[in-house]
Amino acid sequence: MPSPSASLTKPRKRPTQARAQATVEAILRASAHILGAEGYDAVTTNRVAARAGVSIGSLYQYFPSKEAMVAELVDRHCDRMNGLFAGVFMRARHLPPRELTRELVGAIYRAKHEDPKLSRALREQLPKVGRLRRFEESIEDITRVVAAYFEDNRALLRVPCPRRAAMYVVELGEHLTMASISKTPEVDPEVAIDDITDVIVRYVLA
């Protein structure tokens, strides 16, 4: 699938005044609601403008296309996940490894679980809105933090290469949390978090 042009996926301008910021937030909330509830094909600039309570002209001041709105949602999601991971890691990095892992898995799982359909839709639309590389960079940022932690705690590892272990752990955490909220929504979140933590810890720790 070819990537959309940058002109279609970048906001036209950033709001600076409070009223403009409120307009953009309303547009993005409307985009997120329609995307999560009905899927990508249901997102149109006209529908988003109507749900947001703004004119189509106001929407086009900030977003040239539906791809730009969804791309902005993806960017915000990636920023939130990175910030959430960093905050929990800084707070919990001195805990025993299993407890640290559960804290991190739990934070990411609960954030995705707030709106499972939207989380899944954002993940699925990465190529369509030209944000696959942005998502990969977010995963790489987290992997570097985990790799540094493993380097400092080599004696605890079952896997001889901290960098490889970090890559597997982060990919496992990302895909298992996404699969769990998408495919087994009936499972209690705390049980799912325990299960995912157990898979990761059994792999990585000696």
N, C-alpha and C positions, 0 to 999 in steps of 0.2 A: 504494500500500500504506500503510495507516494506521500511524503509529508506535505501538509499544507504550507503555503507561503507564509513567511514571517509577518507580512502585512495583515494577514487574516487572523493571526493568533496573538497579536500584541494589542493591548489597549491603545486607543488613539491618544488619550491623555490621562494624566492622574489628577484626581480631584484635590483641590487645596483648601477650599472653603467648606465649612461644616455642612451647608445645604447640599453641595455637590457630593460630599462624602456620603451623606445619607442616601442620596440618589443611587450612587454606585452600590452601596450595601444592599439596598432594596432590590436592585437588579440581580445581584449575585445570590441573594436569598431565594428569589423567584427561580433563577436558573437551577439552583441546587434542589429546590423542591420538585420541579418538573423532571429533572434528570433522575433523581432518586425514585420518584413515584412512577414515572412512565417510560423512562429510558431516553437515550440520546436522540433518537429520531423524533421524539415529541418536543424537543427543545427547538423553538423558533424565536426569532427576535420579536415577532408580533405577540406571541403568547407570553413571553417573558415580560415585555413592556406592560401588557394588560395586567398580569398578575402583580407586577411591582407597582402598578399605579402611576406609571410615568408615560410620557409620550414616546412614540417610536423615534422621534427626532432627538429626544433627550438621551435615549439609549445609544443611538448612533454617535452621539458626541464622545462617548467613552469606549464603546465596543463596536468594531466594524462587522462582526459576525458572531454567530453562535459559538464557533470554534474559539474565539477570543474569550468569551465568557467562561466556557468550560476550561480552557487553558488557565485562566486566572484561578478558578476553583482548584485545579490540580496544583498550581504553584503554592497556593495557601495551604493546601493539605500537606504537601511535602515540607513546607516550612514548619507547620504545626508538629508533624511527626518528629522532625529533627530536633525542634525545641523541646518537645516532650521527652524524647530520649535523653537529651543532654541534661535536662533538669533532674530527671529521676536518677541518671547515672551519677551525677555529682553528689546527690543526696545519699545514695545507697551504695556507693562504690566500696565502702569499707565493710559491708556485710559479707557473710560467707557466700561463696559463689552461687550456691543453689538459691539462697534468699535474694541475692542480687538479680539473678536470672528471672525469678518469679516477679520481682518488682517491675522489671523492664517489660517482660511479656504482658503482665497485667495492665500496665499503663497503655501500651499500644493496642492491646485487645479491646479494652474498654472504650478507647477513643474511636476505634472503628465500629464498635458495637452500638455507638450512639445512633447511627443511621446506617445499618448494614447495606441497604440497597444503594445508597449514595456512595459508600466506600467502594463497593464492587463496581459501580458504574464508572467512577473516576479511574479505577485501575484498568478497566477494559478500554477506556477511550484514550489512553495515553498516545497511541500512534496517530489516531485521527486528529488530535489537536497539537501534534508536534511536541509532545512533552515526554516522550519515552526516555530521551537522554537526561532530561531534568530529573526524572524519577530515579534513573540509574545513578546519577550523581548523589542523590539523597542517600541511597543505599550505600554507596561507596564512602560517604562521610561517616556514616554509622559504623561501617566495617573497620575503618581506620581506628576509631575509638576502641572498639572491641579488640582489635589486633594489638594495640598498645597495652591494654589490660592483660591480655594473654602473655605478651612478652614479659611483663612484670611478674607473672604468676605461672611460669613454665612448669614448675614442679607439680602443679595441680592437673596438668593436661594429660589426656590419654593420646592426643594427636601430636606428633612431633613438630609440626610446623604451625606456629601461632597464626600466621597470616591466612593459611588455608583453613584452619579451624574457625577463624573469625568469619571468613567468607561463608562457610557452610552454616554456621550458627545464625548469622544475620539472614541468609536466604531462607533457612528453615523457619525462623521466627516470622518473617514476612509472609511466606506462603501458607504456613499452617494457621496463622491468625486469620488470614483472608479466607482460607478454605473453611475454617470452622464457622465463622459467622455467616458464610454464604450457604454451606451445604448441611450444616447441623445446627440450625438456629434454635432447635428445641433443647439443646444441651445447656445446662446451667453455666453461665460464664465462668464462675470460679472453678468448676470442674474442668472446663476447657482449658483454662489458664494452667491448672495443675498438670493436665495431660501434656500440653505443649512444653511446659517447663521440664517435665520428666524426659521427654524425647531429647531435648537439647542437652540436658545435664548428663544423661546416659551416654550420649555421643562424645561429649567434649572432656568430661572429667575422668581422671584415672580411677 
